[in-house]
């Protein structure tokens, strides 16, 4: 499958997901775009791509000039200090080029949707066949009782970082007719996917199956030294769903914003689907590159 990945780097998840999609045998990574787009972020993305053997992938970004790197300390402990690097062009243009060249491309987003908004507003001729977003929330009105996480019991709405980070963009992307299919990997599902020491050891024998998995495993070895209880795997779970949507159960919905919180209500024919449950064993197989 052809895929582009729009990411941020202020938490560990996105670069771990980048390792996965850059090295996975089922994926042809066509572009990476960065939010907000600092030179330090671009350098870290290029270091991951180089180590996975995909230095050819174009990287799009627009430096916001904030004077901060927007990169977490974890990334430095894992990948060192790659310095600063220039992108191949503005994020929207790099995405537009990728979609134009590969019209069935899937766009995976793991960040606030600034770059997707720039694509839709700045390139009116571009259409997306499929958008997979880490974001949104499916409440008790959508999720069957047997699949509900106790931490979200009784809730219909919840704040979600990636959609709240650019609400205008989220509303635009959820409403436009220029995206054929939308798949939201919801907060209530990703909070049930944890990468812990047991999973880490389970992946050890196969970590060299591809260079992306090896680098992901290396990064989680660094992470687990400080956080022994492991990490909720938000963006890598969304990446696995992008690679194989059958690892999730989906409901066709309308996503909505209410008092700063996102929810979903059943809406057959909307073209928007939200995850309500995950098959963890199948997710692990995708993660392992099987």
C-alpha positions as CSV (number, residue, x, y, z in Angstrom):
1,X,0.0,0.0,0.0
2,X,1.1,3.6,-0.7
3,X,1.1,5.7,2.5
4,X,2.0,9.2,3.7
5,X,2.5,9.9,7.4
6,X,1.9,13.3,9.0
7,X,3.5,13.4,12.5
8,X,4.7,15.4,15.5
9,X,7.6,14.7,17.8
10,X,6.7,16.0,21.2
11,X,5.9,12.6,22.5
12,X,7.6,9.2,21.7
13,X,4.7,7.7,19.7
14,X,5.1,9.2,16.3
15,X,8.7,8.4,15.5
16,X,8.0,4.8,16.8
17,X,5.1,4.7,14.3
18,X,7.4,6.1,11.6
19,X,9.8,3.1,12.2
20,X,6.9,0.8,11.7
21,X,5.6,2.3,8.4
22,X,9.0,3.0,7.0
23,X,10.2,-0.6,7.4
24,X,7.0,-2.6,7.1
25,X,6.9,-5.0,4.1
26,X,3.3,-4.2,3.4
27,X,3.9,-0.4,3.1
28,X,5.4,1.8,0.4
29,X,6.1,5.0,2.3
30,X,5.8,7.9,-0.1
31,X,6.1,11.0,2.1
32,X,6.5,12.2,5.7
33,X,5.3,15.6,6.9
34,X,6.0,17.2,10.2
35,X,4.0,19.4,12.6
36,X,4.8,22.1,13.4
37,X,8.0,21.6,11.3
38,X,11.1,22.8,13.1
39,X,14.5,22.0,11.7
40,X,15.3,19.8,14.7
41,X,12.1,17.8,14.0
42,X,13.1,17.3,10.3
43,X,16.5,16.1,11.4
44,X,15.1,13.5,13.7
45,X,12.7,12.3,10.9
46,X,15.6,12.1,8.5
47,X,17.7,10.1,11.0
48,X,14.9,7.5,11.4
49,X,14.4,7.3,7.6
50,X,18.1,6.9,7.0
51,X,18.5,4.2,9.7
52,X,15.6,2.3,8.2
53,X,17.1,2.5,4.7
54,X,14.5,5.0,3.4
55,X,16.5,8.2,3.1
56,X,14.8,8.6,-0.3
57,X,11.4,9.5,1.2
58,X,10.6,13.2,0.9
59,X,10.0,15.2,4.1
60,X,7.7,18.2,4.2
61,X,7.6,20.9,6.8
62,X,7.3,24.6,7.4
63,X,9.4,25.9,10.3
64,X,7.0,27.9,12.5
65,X,9.9,30.0,13.9
66,X,9.0,29.4,17.5
67,X,12.6,29.0,18.6
68,X,11.9,25.7,20.2
69,X,12.8,22.2,18.8
70,X,9.4,20.5,19.5
71,X,11.3,17.3,20.2
72,X,11.1,15.3,23.4
73,X,14.1,14.2,25.6
74,X,13.3,10.6,24.8
75,X,14.2,11.1,21.2
76,X,17.7,12.4,22.2
77,X,18.3,9.5,24.5
78,X,17.3,7.1,21.7
79,X,18.7,8.7,18.6
80,X,21.3,11.2,19.8
81,X,21.5,14.7,18.4
82,X,21.0,14.8,14.6
83,X,21.2,18.6,14.6
84,X,19.1,20.5,12.2
85,X,17.9,19.7,8.7
86,X,15.9,21.3,5.9
87,X,12.8,19.8,4.4
88,X,12.2,19.0,0.8
89,X,9.4,21.5,0.7
90,X,6.3,22.8,2.5
91,X,4.2,20.0,4.0
92,X,1.1,20.7,1.9
93,X,3.1,20.6,-1.4
94,X,4.9,17.4,-0.4
95,X,1.6,15.7,0.4
96,X,0.0,17.0,-2.8
97,X,2.8,15.6,-4.8
98,X,2.5,12.2,-3.1
99,X,-1.3,12.0,-3.6
100,X,-1.0,13.2,-7.2
101,X,1.6,10.5,-8.0
102,X,-0.3,7.8,-6.1
103,X,-4.1,8.5,-6.1
104,X,-5.0,5.5,-3.9
105,X,-2.6,6.6,-1.2
106,X,-3.6,6.4,2.4
107,X,-2.8,9.4,4.6
108,X,-2.0,8.5,8.2
109,X,-2.1,11.4,10.7
110,X,-0.7,11.3,14.2
111,X,-0.6,15.1,14.9
112,X,-2.9,18.1,15.0
113,X,-4.3,18.5,11.5
114,X,-2.5,21.8,10.4
115,X,-0.9,20.1,7.4
116,X,-4.1,18.3,6.3
117,X,-5.9,21.7,6.4
118,X,-3.1,23.3,4.3
119,X,-3.4,20.5,1.8
120,X,-7.2,20.8,1.5
121,X,-7.2,24.6,1.4
122,X,-4.1,25.1,-0.7
123,X,-4.6,22.3,-3.3
124,X,-8.3,22.3,-4.2
125,X,-7.8,19.7,-6.9
126,X,-6.4,17.0,-4.6
127,X,-8.7,14.2,-3.4
128,X,-7.8,11.6,-0.8
129,X,-8.9,8.0,-1.1
130,X,-8.4,7.2,2.5
131,X,-7.5,9.1,5.7
132,X,-6.6,7.2,8.9
133,X,-6.4,9.4,11.9
134,X,-5.2,8.8,15.4
135,X,-8.0,10.8,17.1
136,X,-11.6,11.0,17.9
137,X,-13.6,9.2,20.6
138,X,-16.3,6.5,20.5
139,X,-18.5,6.5,23.6
140,X,-21.0,4.1,25.2
141,X,-23.5,4.9,22.5
142,X,-21.3,3.3,19.9
143,X,-19.0,0.8,21.7
144,X,-20.6,-2.5,22.7
145,X,-20.6,-3.2,26.5
146,X,-18.1,-6.0,26.2
147,X,-15.6,-3.7,24.5
148,X,-15.7,-0.7,26.8
149,X,-12.7,0.3,28.8
150,X,-13.5,1.0,32.5
151,X,-11.7,4.3,32.4
152,X,-14.2,5.6,29.9
153,X,-17.3,4.1,31.4
154,X,-20.4,6.2,31.0
155,X,-18.8,8.7,28.6
156,X,-20.2,9.8,25.3
157,X,-17.5,12.5,24.6
158,X,-13.9,13.1,25.5
159,X,-11.1,15.6,24.6
160,X,-8.7,14.2,22.0
161,X,-5.4,16.0,21.5
162,X,-4.9,15.6,17.7
163,X,-8.4,16.9,16.9
164,X,-8.4,19.6,19.5
165,X,-5.0,20.8,18.4
166,X,-6.6,22.3,15.2
167,X,-10.4,22.1,15.5
168,X,-11.1,24.0,12.2
169,X,-8.9,21.5,10.4
170,X,-10.7,18.6,12.1
171,X,-14.1,19.9,11.2
172,X,-13.0,20.5,7.6
173,X,-11.5,17.0,7.2
174,X,-14.5,15.3,8.7
175,X,-16.9,17.2,6.4
176,X,-15.2,17.4,3.1
177,X,-16.3,15.4,0.1
178,X,-12.7,15.3,-1.1
179,X,-11.9,12.4,1.3
180,X,-13.6,9.2,0.2
181,X,-13.1,7.2,3.4
182,X,-12.2,8.3,6.9
183,X,-11.0,5.9,9.6
184,X,-10.6,7.3,13.1
185,X,-8.6,5.2,15.5
186,X,-10.2,6.3,18.7
187,X,-8.9,7.2,22.1
188,X,-11.0,4.6,23.8
189,X,-9.3,1.8,21.7
190,X,-5.7,3.1,21.8
191,X,-5.8,3.4,25.5
192,X,-6.2,-0.4,25.6
193,X,-3.0,-1.0,23.6
194,X,0.1,-1.1,25.9
195,X,3.6,-1.9,24.9
196,X,5.1,-3.4,28.0
197,X,8.1,-5.6,28.8
198,X,6.2,-8.8,28.0
199,X,5.5,-7.6,24.5
200,X,9.0,-6.3,24.1
201,X,10.5,-9.7,24.9
202,X,7.9,-11.4,22.6
203,X,9.2,-9.2,19.7
204,X,12.9,-9.7,20.5
205,X,13.3,-13.0,18.4
206,X,11.8,-11.3,15.4
207,X,13.1,-7.8,15.8
208,X,15.6,-8.2,12.9
209,X,12.8,-9.2,10.5
210,X,13.0,-5.6,9.1
211,X,15.1,-2.5,10.0
212,X,12.0,-0.6,11.1
213,X,11.1,-3.1,13.7
214,X,14.7,-3.3,14.9
215,X,14.8,0.4,15.4
216,X,11.4,0.5,17.1
217,X,12.5,-2.2,19.4
218,X,15.7,-0.3,20.2
219,X,13.7,2.8,21.0
220,X,11.4,0.9,23.3
221,X,14.4,-0.6,25.1
222,X,15.4,2.9,25.9
223,X,11.9,3.9,27.0
224,X,11.4,0.8,29.2
225,X,14.5,1.6,31.2
226,X,12.7,4.6,32.7
227,X,9.1,3.6,32.4
228,X,8.9,-0.1,33.5
229,X,5.1,-0.2,33.2
230,X,5.4,0.4,29.5
231,X,3.7,2.8,27.1
232,X,0.2,3.3,25.7
233,X,0.8,2.8,21.9
234,X,-1.5,5.4,20.3
235,X,0.2,6.2,17.0
236,X,1.7,2.7,16.4
237,X,-1.8,1.2,16.9
238,X,-3.2,3.7,14.3
239,X,-0.3,2.7,12.0
240,X,-1.2,-1.0,12.4
241,X,-4.8,-0.2,11.6
242,X,-3.7,1.8,8.5
243,X,-1.8,-1.3,7.3
244,X,-4.6,-3.8,8.1
245,X,-7.9,-2.2,9.0
246,X,-9.3,-5.7,9.9
247,X,-7.4,-5.6,13.2
248,X,-10.1,-3.2,14.4
249,X,-13.9,-3.4,14.6
250,X,-15.5,-0.3,13.1
251,X,-18.7,1.6,13.4
252,X,-19.9,4.1,10.7
253,X,-20.5,7.4,12.4
254,X,-20.7,11.1,12.4
255,X,-18.0,12.6,14.6
256,X,-19.0,15.8,16.5
257,X,-17.5,18.4,18.8
258,X,-19.4,19.4,21.9
259,X,-18.0,21.7,24.6
260,X,-14.4,21.0,23.6
261,X,-15.0,17.2,23.6
262,X,-15.3,14.8,20.7
263,X,-17.9,12.1,20.3
264,X,-19.5,9.9,17.6
265,X,-23.0,9.0,16.8
266,X,-24.1,6.2,14.3
267,X,-24.5,7.6,10.8
268,X,-24.8,4.9,8.1
269,X,-23.5,6.2,4.7
270,X,-21.3,8.9,6.2
271,X,-18.0,7.4,5.0
272,X,-16.5,8.0,8.5
273,X,-15.7,4.9,10.5
274,X,-14.5,4.9,14.1
275,X,-12.7,2.0,15.9
276,X,-14.7,0.4,18.7
277,X,-12.5,-2.6,19.5
278,X,-9.1,-4.1,18.6
279,X,-7.9,-7.6,18.1
280,X,-4.6,-7.4,20.0
281,X,-3.1,-10.6,18.7
282,X,-3.6,-9.5,15.1
283,X,-2.2,-6.0,16.0
284,X,1.0,-7.7,17.4
285,X,1.4,-9.7,14.2
286,X,1.2,-6.5,12.1
287,X,3.6,-4.8,14.5
288,X,6.0,-7.7,14.0
289,X,5.8,-7.4,10.2
290,X,4.1,-10.7,9.8
